[in-house]
Amino acid sequence: MNLKEKDKSVSILVVDDEFSVRDSLTKWFKSDGYLAESAADANEALKKLQEKHWDIAFLDIKMPGIDGMELQQRIKGIDPNIVIIILTGYASIDTAVKSLKEGAYDYVTKPVDPDYLSHLIEKVVQQRLVLSENIQLKETIQELYITDQIIGESPGILKVFELMKAVAPADTSVFIRGESGTGKELLARTIHAKSSRRFFPFINLNCGGLSEDLLESELFGHEKGAMAGALYRRKGKLEMADGGTLFLNEVANLSPKAQTVLNTAIETKQFNRVGGQEVIKVDFRLISATSQNLDLLVKEGVFREDLYYQLNVFTISIPSLRERGKDLILLANYFLNNLVKAMNKPIEGFSPEALTFLEKYDWPGNVRELKNAIERAVVVSQGPFITISDLPIPAVSKTSIKALSLEAVEKNHLLQVLEQMGWDLDKSAEVLKIDRAILESKIEKYGLRK
Amino acid sequence: MRIYVLPLNFPDKNLFNTLCNTLEDTFKISVVILNHPLPLEKVKDPIRNQYNSTWILSQLLKEVTEESCKILGVTNLDLFVPVLTYVFGEAQLEGKAAVVSSFRLRDELYGLPKSPEKLKERLEKEAIHELGHTFSLIHCPNPRCVMYTSTYAEEIDFKSKDFCNSCSAILEKKKEESLQKENLA
């Protein structure tokens, strides 16, 4: 679509007490394809401005009653985005200059050179086009950031929404608590997308799956030759998050050394790359999350207390799916609709039995587990309804809790603890109060996997 | 359905007749030449030394009574509308009347040698353009289309005398509607 084709939607209001002026200008704009109307005085203009949106307003300075200058101020109060062009005679150029200082886009002296007027309008339209494209692009970027939505109506999740709304625009560090699969990363992304840093990067680092050295290198970057295999200088996640948000997931897994350096980096907003001397200054917002009991880890001396307080400025606890009541059905239907659309399957909904199964199950893997279960069901279902047999076996087996064997209970409990501890076998064994070797044999026995 | 053409202080008979033939060829509508002088001195602005084109349009409207007809005034006087310094012509959008002036289409006005051929081409294009407005056509983004807006004389030279496909389609549709109305009447 070229510029001229988009022009057609531009609306112009001409305000002048002289009929011939407003009539000829309105006709001129109409023949150019713009939506043009006129008003004989400020009152009529203000009425038209309340009725609909205008892109450009031509205002005569000298009018009986409210003059052009005052009207300009009132218009800016109604819609600050309207482009105002002042119409003036030679005698009132001083006033026109004053109007420019008040925010008018330009002024034209009557009579106007048609060539000048034509180019002026073209320039305004082009500028508005660029502006609206800019807004559209920003919205698109925002949509790209929020690829999924947080859905729910339960009191617990409504509280999360409320806290998120309050903290997002502030630059405060946010600490997110919640079991595995509750949507901590999604919440972090949403906070970032609703903050003033949204047009800068959102950098995600999962501290759970990396060795101590690798984690440090990931966080702070490294200089060439800082370690074996460091053939090039590499920026760390902190540096990459400059201007934006750094999300540290499973922050409880940070090594003591990384905790110390990170603590200093958060405090001073500067750090050195691994093996480097150069001080790197960064400006980032920190959002961290864990599914572990960080208070306990602080008490046990595993996690630095000072870092804990740096991270834990504003806490949001996401409830588990078990605690979210009817959100489960809401979420199940949301995922189902999205997946059915994406896979183009003739599925209308869940059978009543399948819904009962979904409601009865504990969902230890929370929303993530629910989403995966429904995705699997949509893949295998022949439609028109998702039945119990379409749902993944672990979900179904959990539905008849009363009939579970002791072994099944043990298996489920082991899986739950392992997931909560991020599959850290030492910590899991400690929580279960069994020897690590016994835990390993049970994992093997039940065929448990990450 | 007709196009009435009225000379208003336009002494160049050859140019006027050529223009009328071109209009007939372009619009495929019979052109009827009128000869009814209008009191143009009444609309002269003594300070600007120009003639009010909007007033001329209102006078032209009195010359035709048939619903489906158009009327074009052709003049060599300098035209203006109150808010603009000058106009090459003016027309009623989706109306009946249009006026075109050769005054600012002459190269000699800009210190260039006289060029009757350019004047003829420009006048034809502007006359077709203004009559195009009476058939509901607005300014076209296609720079070769005769409905492309021109605010200085040389700009007229870049466009052709023809309507682009989309303007041509609108013109034919409007002509058809006018003919239907005429038949019903």
Interface residues (C-beta under 8 A of the other chain):
Chain A: N2 L3 K4 E5 E18 S20 V21 D23 S24 L25 K27 W28 K30 S31 D32 G33 L87 K110 P111 V112 D113 P114 D115 L117 S118
Chain B: R48 T54 F80 V81 P82 V83 L84 T85 Y86 V87 E90 A91 L93 H133 I138 H139 P141 T149 T151 Y152
